[in-house]
Amino acid sequence: MLRGLEGWHFIILALVFVVMFGAKKLPDSARSLAKSLKIFKSELKDGEVKKEKPDSGTKPAE
């Protein structure tokens, strides 16, 4: 899919983003995105830990 893209394509794409969003908002947006991904990863990790732990203190109905 990305085989036809060359280096200058990415430069033009970066320039379009700078023009659309402004140079001052891009670092803030990148920080916000990174923070969101960090939270998402930690929530996924917490979900996996909860699945692996068996319920303690409850007996199955006989």
C-alpha positions in Angstrom: 0.0 0.0 0.0 2.8 2.4 0.8 5.2 1.2 -1.9 4.4 4.1 -4.2 5.1 6.8 -1.6 8.5 8.3 -1.6 10.3 10.7 0.8 9.0 13.9 -0.8 5.4 12.7 -0.4 5.9 12.6 3.3 7.4 16.1 3.3 4.4 17.5 1.4 2.1 15.7 3.8 4.0 17.2 6.8 3.7 20.7 5.2 0.0 20.3 4.8 -0.4 19.4 8.4 1.6 22.4 9.5 -0.5 24.7 7.3 -3.8 23.2 8.5 -3.1 23.0 12.2 -0.3 25.5 12.8 3.2 24.9 14.0 2.3 25.7 17.6 -0.6 23.2 17.9 1.3 20.2 16.5 3.5 19.5 19.5 0.5 19.8 21.9 -1.4 17.4 19.7 1.4 14.9 19.6 1.7 15.1 23.4 -2.0 14.6 23.8 -2.0 11.6 21.4 1.0 10.0 23.2 -0.7 10.5 26.6 -3.9 8.9 25.3 -2.0 5.9 23.9 -0.2 5.5 27.3 -3.5 5.4 29.1 -5.0 3.0 26.6 -2.0 0.6 27.0 -2.3 0.7 30.8 -6.0 0.0 30.6 -5.4 -3.0 28.3 -2.7 -4.3 30.7 -5.1 -3.9 33.7 -7.8 -5.8 31.8 -5.5 -8.7 31.1 -4.4 -8.9 34.7 -8.0 -9.0 35.9 -8.9 -11.8 33.5 -5.9 -13.9 34.6 -6.7 -13.7 38.3 -9.3 -16.2 39.5 -12.1 -15.0 41.7 -11.0 -15.6 45.3 -13.5 -16.2 48.1 -16.4 -17.4 45.9 -17.4 -21.0 45.7 -19.0 -22.4 42.5 -22.6 -23.5 43.0 -22.9 -27.2 43.5 
